[in-house]
């Protein structure tokens, strides 16, 4: 799970917590307790502490819109509203965006694989072709 985006991990932890009958806060704590060295985890930790100390304040975070949307959903859940359906639809959107990102990366792979071909294999083939010619010239 090391290459999964922290946004997805947070969403899955909260969703799993809600499906087991626990609270949104329990899912957030599960995510925070993970040993991830990612700035988003630190932001979520600060956000959660600020909401626990003063639930009326809305912490200003410097995050991407998708992460802010997830935290806004979780705020609603912490205030007692039902958010499981919204989490499920948001999970589908995140999975779709991850698949699109993977497809974009896959589309770039043929071009990236040309670098070793042109830099290593092509010169080796040229040496194999020119080597016998050079030997014939020496005679």
N, CA, C and O of each residue as an XYZ file, in Angstrom:
556
protein
N       0.807     -1.194      0.000
C       0.000      0.000      0.000
C       0.853      1.263      0.000
O       0.340      2.356      0.240
N       2.121      1.126     -0.261
C       2.988      2.295     -0.165
C       2.800      3.271     -1.314
O       3.121      4.450     -1.164
N       2.296      2.827     -2.442
C       2.131      3.718     -3.583
C       0.704      4.232     -3.749
O       0.394      4.895     -4.739
N      -0.149      3.934     -2.803
C      -1.522      4.418     -2.877
C      -1.560      5.836     -2.324
O      -0.941      6.136     -1.303
N      -2.278      6.682     -2.998
C      -2.371      8.069     -2.568
C      -2.973      8.155     -1.167
O      -3.904      7.417     -0.847
N      -2.450      9.048     -0.336
C      -2.983      9.175      1.027
C      -4.455      9.573      1.063
O      -5.161      9.246      2.017
N      -4.920     10.271      0.041
C      -6.334     10.633     -0.007
C      -7.193      9.373     -0.051
O      -8.202      9.275      0.647
N      -6.788      8.421     -0.868
C      -7.534      7.162     -0.949
C      -7.454      6.396      0.365
O      -8.446      5.813      0.803
N      -6.283      6.392      0.997
C      -6.152      5.688      2.270
C      -7.073      6.287      3.333
O      -7.715      5.558      4.089
N      -7.131      7.618      3.385
C      -8.024      8.274      4.348
C      -9.479      7.912      4.056
O     -10.240      7.581      4.966
N      -9.851      7.977      2.802
C     -11.223      7.649      2.417
C     -11.550      6.209      2.783
O     -12.618      5.937      3.332
N     -10.642      5.283      2.485
C     -10.893      3.877      2.783
C     -10.946      3.618      4.284
O     -11.768      2.826      4.745
N     -10.074      4.282      5.056
C     -10.106      4.089      6.506
C     -11.423      4.566      7.098
O     -12.010      3.889      7.941
N     -11.887      5.724      6.661
C     -13.151      6.254      7.186
C     -14.320      5.390      6.716
O     -15.225      5.091      7.495
N     -14.303      4.992      5.456
C     -15.391      4.155      4.925
C     -15.446      2.815      5.670
O     -16.522      2.341      6.037
N     -14.283      2.221      5.883
C     -14.230      0.946      6.607
C     -14.745      1.124      8.038
O     -15.461      0.268      8.558
N     -14.382      2.225      8.658
C     -14.842      2.503     10.016
C     -16.364      2.633     10.064
O     -17.011      2.086     10.956
N     -16.931      3.362      9.094
C     -18.381      3.530      9.058
C     -19.096      2.213      8.772
O     -20.152      1.942      9.343
N     -18.524      1.396      7.890
C     -19.156      0.115      7.563
C     -19.134     -0.848      8.750
O     -20.008     -1.705      8.876
N     -18.123     -0.701      9.625
C     -18.048     -1.555     10.815
C     -18.894     -1.021     11.960
O     -19.014     -1.671     12.999
N     -19.483      0.158     11.779
C     -20.338      0.718     12.811
C     -19.628      1.688     13.740
O     -20.195      2.105     14.749
N     -18.387      2.053     13.411
C     -17.653      3.014     14.231
C     -17.893      4.419     13.707
O     -18.627      4.617     12.739
N     -17.271      5.386     14.352
C     -17.484      6.782     13.980
C     -16.498      7.238     12.916
O     -15.523      6.551     12.610
N     -16.772      8.407     12.363
C     -15.866      9.032     11.399
C     -14.548      9.350     12.091
O     -13.479      9.186     11.502
N     -14.617      9.795     13.319
C     -13.420     10.147     14.078
C     -12.500      8.941     14.243
O     -11.278      9.080     14.173
N     -13.071      7.771     14.459
C     -12.274      6.541     14.596
C     -11.533      6.248     13.292
O     -10.370      5.845     13.323
N     -12.183      6.443     12.160
C     -11.526      6.220     10.870
C     -10.403      7.212     10.631
O      -9.355      6.857     10.092
N     -10.623      8.459     11.034
C      -9.580      9.475     10.870
C      -8.388      9.142     11.766
O      -7.237      9.277     11.351
N      -8.667      8.707     12.991
C      -7.579      8.334     13.904
C      -6.798      7.143     13.370
O      -5.579      7.079     13.525
N      -7.490      6.200     12.744
C      -6.806      5.059     12.139
C      -5.844      5.530     11.057
O      -4.721      5.036     10.953
N      -6.292      6.490     10.252
C      -5.435      7.031      9.200
C      -4.250      7.777      9.787
O      -3.122      7.625      9.318
N      -4.501      8.578     10.807
C      -3.433      9.371     11.413
C      -2.395      8.469     12.083
O      -1.207      8.789     12.096
N      -2.846      7.345     12.637
C      -1.928      6.440     13.323
C      -1.034      5.650     12.373
O      -0.070      5.018     12.805
N      -1.351      5.684     11.089
C      -0.468      5.021     10.111
C       0.886      5.727     10.121
O       0.973      6.926     10.385
N       1.906      4.988      9.838
C       3.254      5.555      9.857
C       3.624      6.014      8.447
O       4.513      5.446      7.812
N       2.932      7.047      7.965
C       3.184      7.573      6.629
C       3.956      8.875      6.727
O       3.614      9.752      7.521
N       4.983      8.996      5.931
C       5.774     10.237      5.905
C       5.314     11.074      4.716
O       6.073     11.301      3.774
N       4.089     11.522      4.766
C       3.529     12.317      3.680
C       2.981     13.613      4.269
O       2.389     13.594      5.348
N       3.168     14.741      3.578
C       2.665     16.013      4.121
C       1.156     16.025      4.355
O       0.679     16.716      5.255
N       0.401     15.270      3.559
C      -1.048     15.246      3.724
C      -1.439     14.673      5.080
O      -2.410     15.124      5.686
N      -0.690     13.680      5.560
C      -0.983     13.088      6.865
C      -0.803     14.144      7.959
O      -1.601     14.226      8.892
N       0.245     14.942      7.832
C       0.479     16.000      8.820
C      -0.643     17.035      8.774
O      -1.093     17.512      9.816
N      -1.095     17.383      7.564
C      -2.196     18.341      7.427
C      -3.480     17.800      8.046
O      -4.210     18.533      8.713
N      -3.754     16.515      7.823
C      -4.958     15.904      8.392
C      -4.850     15.878      9.918
O      -5.831     16.118     10.622
N      -3.658     15.587     10.415
C      -3.453     15.577     11.868
C      -3.747     16.962     12.462
O      -4.452     17.075     13.465
N      -3.200     18.018     11.832
C      -3.452     19.388     12.313
C      -4.940     19.724     12.226
O      -5.523     20.283     13.155
N      -5.538     19.370     11.088
C      -6.956     19.649     10.861
C      -7.820     18.971     11.928
O      -8.743     19.582     12.466
N      -7.516     17.714     12.226
C      -8.300     16.952     13.202
C      -8.137     17.542     14.606
O      -9.110     17.630     15.356
N      -6.939     17.939     14.958
C      -6.706     18.542     16.274
C      -7.450     19.865     16.386
O      -8.060     20.146     17.417
N      -7.407     20.686     15.329
C      -8.120     21.967     15.359
C      -9.631     21.769     15.502
O     -10.293     22.517     16.221
N     -10.172     20.763     14.817
C     -11.612     20.509     14.925
C     -11.988     19.972     16.301
O     -13.088     20.232     16.787
N     -11.089     19.230     16.929
C     -11.390     18.710     18.268
C     -11.356     19.821     19.306
O     -12.167     19.835     20.232
N     -10.416     20.755     19.156
C     -10.312     21.827     20.150
C     -11.423     22.860     19.988
O     -12.010     23.304     20.975
N     -11.711     23.242     18.747
C     -12.751     24.242     18.497
C     -13.565     23.816     17.278
O     -13.200     24.141     16.149
N     -14.673     23.087     17.494
C     -15.439     22.540     16.372
C     -16.080     23.597     15.474
O     -16.448     23.292     14.339
N     -16.220     24.823     15.955
C     -16.864     25.861     15.159
C     -15.931     26.491     14.132
O     -16.394     27.068     13.148
N     -14.623     26.388     14.349
C     -13.676     26.995     13.403
C     -13.518     26.106     12.185
O     -13.685     24.888     12.243
N     -13.198     26.746     11.108
C     -12.925     26.011      9.868
C     -11.462     26.249      9.523
O     -11.112     27.329      9.046
N     -10.596     25.256      9.757
C      -9.170     25.462      9.534
C      -8.857     25.721      8.063
O      -9.398     25.064      7.174
N      -7.979     26.687      7.824
C      -7.556     26.996      6.459
C      -6.346     26.132      6.130
O      -5.295     26.250      6.758
N      -6.506     25.272      5.146
C      -5.430     24.367      4.756
C      -5.028     24.638      3.315
O      -5.859     24.982      2.474
N      -3.752     24.480      3.051
C      -3.243     24.661      1.688
C      -3.191     23.287      1.017
O      -2.142     22.647      0.954
N      -4.335     22.860      0.526
C      -4.444     21.540     -0.088
C      -5.081     21.650     -1.461
O      -5.680     22.666     -1.816
N      -4.934     20.584     -2.214
C      -5.578     20.493     -3.523
C      -7.092     20.437     -3.327
O      -7.567     20.012     -2.274
N      -7.845     20.862     -4.334
C      -9.316     20.858     -4.195
C      -9.905     19.488     -3.871
O     -10.875     19.396     -3.118
N      -9.335     18.431     -4.426
C      -9.889     17.098     -4.150
C      -9.709     16.727     -2.688
O     -10.591     16.114     -2.086
N      -8.566     17.097     -2.112
C      -8.325     16.786     -0.700
C      -9.193     17.660      0.202
O      -9.686     17.205      1.235
N      -9.374     18.917     -0.197
C     -10.247     19.797      0.584
C     -11.683     19.286      0.567
O     -12.388     19.365      1.572
N     -12.113     18.758     -0.584
C     -13.472     18.216     -0.691
C     -13.651     17.038      0.260
O     -14.679     16.924      0.928
N     -12.659     16.171      0.317
C     -12.737     15.020      1.221
C     -12.800     15.488      2.680
O     -13.594     14.972      3.467
N     -11.971     16.455      3.032
C     -11.993     16.949      4.408
C     -13.313     17.649      4.733
O     -13.783     17.585      5.869
N     -13.914     18.316      3.746
C     -15.223     18.927      3.965
C     -16.285     17.854      4.211
O     -17.160     18.019      5.062
N     -16.200     16.747      3.456
C     -17.120     15.629      3.696
C     -16.938     15.072      5.103
O     -17.910     14.785      5.801
N     -15.682     14.925      5.506
C     -15.414     14.373      6.831
C     -15.879     15.317      7.936
O     -16.320     14.870      8.995
N     -15.780     16.615      7.691
C     -16.301     17.584      8.669
C     -17.798     17.387      8.862
O     -18.299     17.423      9.986
N     -18.509     17.178      7.757
C     -19.943     16.923      7.858
C     -20.203     15.665      8.678
O     -21.119     15.622      9.500
N     -19.390     14.648      8.443
C     -19.539     13.414      9.208
C     -19.240     13.593     10.679
O     -19.900     12.994     11.528
N     -18.247     14.417     10.990
C     -17.921     14.682     12.393
C     -19.026     15.467     13.081
O     -19.183     15.396     14.300
N     -19.783     16.207     12.304
C     -20.892     16.982     12.880
C     -22.181     16.164     12.983
O     -23.211     16.682     13.416
N     -22.128     14.898     12.591
C     -23.275     14.017     12.795
C     -24.082     13.702     11.558
O     -25.061     12.961     11.646
N     -23.713     14.231     10.413
C     -24.472     13.934      9.196
C     -24.005     12.605      8.611
O     -22.879     12.171      8.854
N     -24.881     11.963      7.837
C     -24.506     10.707      7.188
C     -23.719     11.022      5.926
O     -24.146     11.829      5.101
N     -22.571     10.379      5.784
C     -21.705     10.687      4.644
C     -21.271      9.446      3.877
O     -20.478      9.549      2.942
N     -21.774      8.280      4.252
C     -21.308      7.050      3.609
C     -21.594      7.048      2.110
O     -20.729      6.672      1.320
N     -22.792      7.461      1.709
C     -23.130      7.498      0.278
C     -22.231      8.490     -0.462
O     -21.768      8.208     -1.567
N     -21.987      9.639      0.144
C     -21.104     10.636     -0.480
C     -19.681     10.100     -0.584
O     -18.995     10.348     -1.575
N     -19.230      9.359      0.442
C     -17.895      8.766      0.387
C     -17.789      7.723     -0.719
O     -16.770      7.635     -1.404
N     -18.830      6.946     -0.886
C     -18.821      5.917     -1.937
C     -18.751      6.550     -3.331
O     -18.011      6.081     -4.195
N     -19.528      7.618     -3.542
C     -19.487      8.264     -4.860
C     -18.148      8.973     -5.064
O     -17.615      8.985     -6.174
N     -17.605      9.561     -4.003
C     -16.306     10.223     -4.115
C     -15.199      9.202     -4.363
O     -14.240      9.482     -5.083
N     -15.336      8.016     -3.766
C     -14.362      6.954     -4.006
C     -14.360      6.548     -5.482
O     -13.302      6.325     -6.072
N     -15.556      6.454     -6.070
C     -15.646      6.107     -7.491
C     -14.971      7.177     -8.355
O     -14.293      6.854     -9.330
N     -15.161      8.457     -7.992
C     -14.510      9.537     -8.738
C     -12.994      9.474     -8.603
O     -12.272      9.661     -9.582
N     -12.513      9.209     -7.390
C     -11.063      9.122     -7.185
C     -10.455      7.949     -7.946
O      -9.379      8.066     -8.532
N     -11.150      6.825     -7.930
C     -10.647      5.668     -8.673
C     -10.594      5.951    -10.168
O      -9.658      5.542    -10.854
N     -11.602      6.652    -10.665
C     -11.622      7.015    -12.077
C     -10.462      7.948    -12.408
O      -9.809      7.780    -13.439
N     -10.199      8.926    -11.549
C      -9.080      9.843    -11.815
C      -7.742      9.120    -11.719
O      -6.816      9.439    -12.465
N      -7.625      8.145    -10.808
C      -6.391      7.349    -10.722
C      -6.188      6.526    -11.990
O      -5.071      6.426    -12.499
N      -7.263      5.941    -12.494
C      -7.159      5.161    -13.726
C      -6.767      6.045    -14.908
O      -5.981      5.630    -15.760
N      -7.311      7.257    -14.962
C      -6.929      8.187    -16.037
C      -5.461      8.567    -15.934
O      -4.773      8.668    -16.949
N      -4.980      8.775    -14.725
C      -3.564      9.106    -14.536
C      -2.675      7.942    -14.961
O      -1.625      8.149    -15.569
N      -3.090      6.730    -14.646
C      -2.337      5.541    -15.064
C      -2.315      5.441    -16.584
O      -1.278      5.133    -17.171
N      -3.451      5.700    -17.222
C      -3.510      5.634    -18.688
C      -2.600      6.682    -19.333
O      -1.952      6.404    -20.341
N      -2.550      7.891    -18.752
C      -1.645      8.922    -19.272
C      -0.193      8.483    -19.143
O       0.616      8.712    -20.043
N       0.131      7.850    -18.020
C       1.499      7.378    -17.819
C       1.838      6.252    -18.798
O       2.939      6.206    -19.345
N       0.903      5.365    -19.008
C       1.121      4.260    -19.951
C       1.308      4.786    -21.369
O       2.092      4.229    -22.138
N       0.598      5.854    -21.720
C       0.734      6.428    -23.058
C       2.131      7.004    -23.283
O       2.602      7.047    -24.420
N       2.799      7.446    -22.218
C       4.149      8.007    -22.343
C       5.239      6.938    -22.390
O       6.364      7.224    -22.799
N       4.923      5.725    -21.981
C       5.944      4.688    -21.884
C       6.669      4.364    -23.194
O       7.891      4.217    -23.167
N       5.989      4.245    -24.335
C       6.746      3.933    -25.556
C       7.829      4.968    -25.866
O       8.926      4.612    -26.296
N       7.525      6.232    -25.649
C       8.521      7.270    -25.883
C       9.671      7.160    -24.891
O      10.832      7.327    -25.266
N       9.361      6.881    -23.640
C      10.411      6.734    -22.638
C      11.288      5.513    -22.899
O      12.477      5.521    -22.584
N      10.709      4.478    -23.468
C      11.487      3.274    -23.761
C      12.381      3.437    -24.987
O      13.276      2.623    -25.214
N      12.145      4.475    -25.773
C      13.030      4.744    -26.900
C      14.398      5.244    -26.454
O      15.377      5.093    -27.184
N      14.477      5.830    -25.276
C      15.751      6.360    -24.788
C      16.786      5.254    -24.649
O      17.884      5.410    -25.183
N      16.510      4.145    -23.965
C      17.528      3.092    -23.914
C      17.805      2.479    -25.290
O      18.933      2.085    -25.585
N      16.773      2.405    -26.120
C      16.973      1.847    -27.448
C      17.956      2.692    -28.245
O      18.902      2.170    -28.834
N      17.728      3.984    -28.257
C      18.594      4.872    -29.041
C      19.950      5.068    -28.371
O      20.956      5.238    -29.060
N      19.992      5.047    -27.062
C      21.237      5.329    -26.362
C      22.134      4.129    -26.180
O      23.349      4.295    -26.080
N      21.591      2.933    -26.132
C      22.407      1.755    -25.834
C      22.364      0.699    -26.927
O      23.411      0.230    -27.374
N      21.193      0.326    -27.355
C      21.068     -0.779    -28.304
C      21.483     -0.357    -29.704
O      22.204     -1.093    -30.378
N      21.049      0.801    -30.150
C      21.381      1.248    -31.503
C      22.892      1.384    -31.719
O      23.389      0.904    -32.738
N      23.645      2.016    -30.809
C      25.100      2.064    -31.010
C      25.749      0.684    -31.021
O      26.701      0.461    -31.769
N      25.257     -0.237    -30.212
C      25.827     -1.585    -30.205
C      25.587     -2.275    -31.543
O      26.473     -2.957    -32.056
N      24.403     -2.104    -32.106
C      24.132     -2.692    -33.417
C      24.999     -2.062    -34.501
O      25.457     -2.753    -35.411
N      25.224     -0.768    -34.408
C      26.074     -0.093    -35.397
C      27.506     -0.608    -35.316
O      28.162     -0.759    -36.347
N      27.999     -0.877    -34.123
C      29.353     -1.432    -33.976
C      29.418     -2.814    -34.604
O      30.406     -3.165    -35.248
N      28.352     -3.606    -34.414
C      28.322     -4.940    -35.021
C      28.312     -4.857    -36.545
O      28.910     -5.702    -37.212
N      27.649     -3.862    -37.097
C      27.591     -3.731    -38.545
C      28.873     -3.125    -39.116
O      29.348     -3.558    -40.166
N      29.435     -2.129    -38.431
C      30.610     -1.421    -38.950
C      31.894     -2.171    -38.634
O      32.876     -2.015    -39.360
N      31.927     -2.974    -37.588
C      33.137     -3.721    -37.205
C      33.717     -4.551    -38.340
O      34.906     -4.426    -38.634
N      32.920     -5.393    -38.986
C      33.471     -6.180    -40.099
C      33.952     -5.295    -41.270
O      34.923     -5.634    -41.947
N      33.277     -4.180    -41.496
C      33.723     -3.282    -42.563
C      35.101     -2.699    -42.261
O      35.956     -2.600    -43.141
N      35.298     -2.317    -40.998
C      36.603     -1.773    -40.611
C      37.707     -2.819    -40.734
O      38.840     -2.491    -41.089
N      37.379     -4.081    -40.441
C      38.361     -5.149    -40.548
C      38.738     -5.379    -42.028
O      39.888     -5.671    -42.356
N      37.743     -5.240    -42.891
C      38.018     -5.420    -44.331
C      38.876     -4.291    -44.863
O      39.695     -4.519    -45.753
N      38.717     -3.080    -44.349
C      39.509     -1.927    -44.801
C      40.947     -2.078    -44.363
O      41.844     -1.677    -45.104
N      41.210     -2.632    -43.204
C      42.577     -2.820    -42.703
C      43.346     -3.798    -43.577
O      44.565     -3.665    -43.686
N      42.721     -4.740    -44.183
C      43.430     -5.726    -44.995
C      43.832     -5.092    -46.263
O      44.449     -5.740    -47.109
